[in-house]
C-alpha cells in the first residue's frame, strides 16, 4: 500500500490551485450546499474559514448539519454546490488517491467512538499507525502507550472494547484520533458520555494537544460552556443550515440576537423550535377537521 508524507500535496492531478479565500486558513468552506436527498437541504450556502493552529467550535442544535460538515471536509460525501478547500486544494470526494493523502493528515474523533470491537484497546490505537505508516512495531508500541497515557488509560491497553465503559471508549477513540499527530483534528461531540471530571480533563487535553502540536482543531459540540472555555473562535449554525453568528466566545456570549441568546443560554422559549417540522398532529392521526 502506498504511503504518503504529511507534506505531500492532496491534489493527485497537476493543475492550478484554486484562488485562496484566506491564506491563514487550513480549511475553507466556500458557499457549500448539501443535502442527503434532493428534497431536504442540510447545509444551505454555508461559508466558513478555519484558521491554522486555532481551536474552532461548531455549535448548533441537532440536525443543523454540524456532523455533515465534518463529513464533507473528510471527503465522505461530495458537496452539491460550492467547494471544500483543504490547504489550498479542493477536496474531491471521487478521488480515492487524494482522499487517502488527506486522511493521512487528519484525525477524527467520531460521535459514537467507532472503535473496532474485535480489537483490544491497544490494537485500536495502533490501527492508524499501521495503516498509514511504515513504523517498526517497537516504535508503534511506544507511541500507543504514550497516547493512552495522555488520556489516562495506559493501564487498560489490553482490555477488550466490551470491557470498558462508554466514557472510557470515548477517551480511547481520542487517543486513536491523535495517534498520527495530525495537522487537522476533528472532534464530533467529544464531551458526550463523559463524567464531569473526564469532561474537564478531555477539554484541557484538546487545548493542550492543539497548542503543543500546532494542529488545527475543529470541535462539534452541544456543550457551550466547555467549548467556550477552550476555543478561539466559534460558529453557530441554525436548523435551516445557515451560519447564524460567528465570533470569539465572549462576543457570542454577549450577543443579544434572539436565536444566539436562546442557544447559548439554553432558553426553552425563543425562535428555535423543539419540534422537527411536521404537519399538524390531527392531520397525521386522521382526525377530521
C-alpha positions in Angstrom: 0.0 0.0 0.0 1.3 3.4 -0.9 2.3 5.7 1.9 2.0 9.5 1.9 4.0 12.1 3.8 2.4 14.9 5.6 3.9 17.3 3.2 2.7 15.6 0.0 0.0 17.7 -1.8 -3.5 16.5 -1.8 -4.1 17.0 -5.4 -3.4 13.8 -7.3 -3.5 15.5 -10.7 -1.4 18.5 -11.6 -3.1 21.8 -12.2 -3.6 25.4 -11.0 -4.6 25.6 -7.4 -7.9 27.5 -6.8 -7.8 31.1 -5.5 -7.4 31.2 -1.8 -10.1 32.9 0.2 -8.0 33.3 3.3 -4.3 32.5 3.2 -4.2 31.9 7.0 -6.9 29.2 6.8 -6.3 25.5 6.7 -9.9 24.7 5.8 -12.2 26.9 3.7 -15.9 26.1 3.2 -16.9 28.2 0.2 -20.7 28.7 -0.4 -21.4 25.0 0.2 -24.8 23.5 -0.3 -25.6 19.9 0.6 -28.4 17.5 1.2 -28.7 13.7 1.6 -31.6 13.8 -0.9 -33.0 16.4 -3.3 -36.0 17.1 -1.1 -34.0 18.2 2.0 -31.2 20.7 2.2 -28.9 20.2 5.3 -26.3 23.0 4.6 -27.6 26.0 2.6 -24.9 28.3 1.1 -22.6 27.9 4.1 -19.2 29.7 4.1 -16.7 29.2 7.0 -13.0 29.6 7.5 -10.9 27.6 10.0 -7.6 29.2 11.0 -4.4 27.3 11.2 -3.3 26.4 14.7 -6.6 27.5 16.3 -9.4 25.7 18.1 -12.7 26.4 16.4 -16.1 25.3 17.7 -19.1 24.5 15.5 -22.3 24.9 17.6 -25.9 24.3 16.8 -28.9 22.2 17.5 -29.4 18.6 16.5 -29.9 18.2 12.8 -28.4 21.5 11.7 -25.5 19.9 9.8 -22.6 20.0 12.2 -21.5 16.4 11.7 -22.4 16.6 8.0 -19.9 19.5 7.7 -17.1 17.3 9.1 -18.0 14.5 6.7 -17.7 16.9 3.8 -14.3 18.1 5.0 -13.2 14.4 5.2 -14.5 13.7 1.7 -17.1 11.2 2.8 -19.6 13.0 0.7 -19.4 15.4 -2.3 -20.9 18.8 -1.9 -23.9 19.6 -4.1 -22.7 23.2 -4.7 -19.6 25.2 -3.7 -16.3 23.7 -2.6 -14.4 22.5 0.4 -10.7 23.6 0.3 -8.0 21.8 2.4 -4.7 23.6 2.5 -5.3 25.2 -0.9 -6.6 22.1 -2.7 -10.3 21.4 -3.4 -11.4 18.2 -1.8 -12.7 15.7 -4.4 -14.8 13.0 -2.8 -14.5 10.9 -6.0 -10.7 10.9 -6.0 -9.6 7.9 -3.8 -5.9 8.7 -4.0 -6.4 12.3 -3.0 -8.7 11.3 -0.1 -6.1 8.8 1.2 -3.5 11.5 1.3 -5.9 13.9 3.0 -6.9 11.4 5.7 -3.3 10.8 6.5 -3.2 14.4 7.6 -6.3 14.5 9.8 -7.5 12.7 12.9 -11.2 12.2 13.6 -13.0 11.5 16.9 -16.3 10.1 15.8 -19.5 10.9 17.6 -20.1 7.3 18.8 -16.4 6.3 19.0 -16.4 3.9 16.1 -14.0 1.6 17.8 -13.2 -1.9 16.4 -15.0 -4.2 18.9 -13.0 -7.2 17.8 -9.7 -5.5 18.7 -8.2 -4.6 22.1 -7.7 -1.1 23.3 -4.1 -1.2 22.3 -4.8 -2.5 18.8 -7.5 0.2 18.2 -4.9 2.9 18.8 -2.3 1.1 16.8 -4.5 0.7 13.8 -3.9 4.1 12.1 -0.2 3.8 12.7 -0.1 0.5 10.9 -2.4 1.7 8.1 -0.7 4.9 7.3 3.0 4.4 8.2 5.9 2.1 7.9 7.0 2.5 11.6 8.5 -0.6 13.3 6.4 -2.4 15.9 8.7 -1.2 18.7 8.0 2.4 17.8 4.3 1.8 17.4 4.3 0.2 20.8 5.8 3.3 22.5 3.5 5.7 20.6 0.4 3.8 21.5 1.3 3.7 25.2 2.1 7.4 25.2 -1.3 8.3 23.6 -3.1 6.1 26.1 -1.1 7.7 28.9 -2.3 11.1 27.7 -6.0 10.0 28.1 -5.4 8.2 31.4 -5.9 4.7 30.0 -2.4 3.1 29.6 -3.4 0.5 32.2 -6.4 -0.5 30.1 -4.3 -1.2 27.0 -5.0 -5.0 26.9 -8.7 -4.8 27.7 -11.4 -5.6 25.1 -13.7 -2.8 24.0 -16.6 -4.7 25.6 -14.9 -4.4 28.9 -14.6 -0.6 29.0 -17.3 2.0 29.9 -18.8 4.4 27.4 -16.7 7.3 28.8 -13.5 5.2 28.5 -14.4 4.2 25.0 -14.6 7.9 24.1 -11.1 8.5 25.6 -9.7 5.5 23.6 -11.2 7.0 20.4 -9.5 10.3 21.3 -6.1 8.5 21.7 -6.6 6.9 18.3 -7.6 10.2 16.6 -4.3 11.8 17.6 -2.1 8.7 17.1 -0.5 10.1 14.0 -0.1 13.7 15.4 -2.3 15.0 12.6 -2.3 18.6 11.2 -6.1 18.7 11.5 -8.1 17.1 14.4 -11.9 17.0 14.1 -13.9 16.2 17.2 -17.6 15.2 16.9 -19.2 15.6 20.3 -16.0 15.0 22.3 -17.8 15.5 25.7 -20.8 13.2 25.2 -21.0 10.5 27.8 -18.2 11.8 30.0 -18.5 12.4 33.7 -17.6 16.0 34.9 -14.0 15.1 35.8 -13.3 13.3 32.5 -15.0 16.2 30.6 -12.7 18.7 32.2 -9.7 16.6 31.6 -10.7 16.0 27.9 -11.3 19.7 27.3 -7.9 20.6 28.7 -6.3 17.8 26.6 -7.9 19.1 23.4 -6.5 22.5 24.1 -3.1 21.2 25.1 -2.8 19.0 22.1 -3.6 21.9 19.8 -1.1 24.2 21.4 1.7 21.6 21.7 1.5 20.2 18.2 0.4 23.3 16.3 -2.6 21.4 14.9 -5.8 23.0 13.7 -8.8 21.8 15.7 -12.5 21.7 14.7 -14.9 20.8 17.5 -18.6 20.0 17.1 -20.4 20.0 20.4 -23.6 20.9 22.2 -21.7 21.8 25.3 -21.4 25.5 25.1 -19.5 26.2 28.3 -16.8 23.6 27.7 -16.3 24.8 24.1 -16.2 28.4 25.1 -13.6 27.6 27.8 -11.1 26.3 25.2 -11.9 27.5 21.7 -10.5 30.6 20.0 -13.5 31.1 17.7 -17.0 29.7 17.2 -19.7 29.4 14.5 -23.3 28.9 15.3 -25.5 27.0 12.7 -29.2 27.3 12.5 -31.7 24.5 11.9 -32.0 25.9 8.4 -28.4 25.0 7.7 -27.1 28.6 7.7 -24.5 30.4 9.8 -26.4 32.5 12.3 -23.4 34.0 14.1 -19.7 33.7 14.5 -17.0 35.3 16.6 -14.9 34.9 19.7 -16.6 33.2 22.7 -17.0 36.4 24.6 -18.7 38.0 21.6 -21.2 35.3 21.2 -21.8 35.1 24.9 -22.7 38.8 24.9 -24.9 38.7 21.8 -28.5 39.9 22.1 -29.6 38.2 18.9 -32.6 36.1 20.0 -31.5 32.9 18.3 -27.9 33.2 19.5 -29.0 34.1 23.0 -31.5 31.2 23.2 -28.9 28.6 22.2 -26.0 30.0 24.3 -28.2 30.3 27.4 -30.3 27.2 26.8 -33.6 29.0 27.0 -36.6 26.9 26.3 -38.6 29.6 24.5 -37.4 31.6 21.5 -37.1 31.4 17.7 -35.6 27.9 17.8 -38.4 25.3 18.0 -38.1 22.0 19.8 -40.3 20.0 17.3 -38.9 19.0 13.9 -41.1 20.5 11.1 -44.2 18.3 10.6 -47.9 18.7 9.5 -50.5 19.2 12.3 -50.8 16.1 14.6 -54.5 15.8 13.9 -53.8 15.5 10.2 -51.3 12.7 10.7 -53.7 10.9 13.1 -56.5 11.2 10.5 -58.7 13.3 12.8 -61.5 15.1 10.9 -61.0 18.9 10.8 
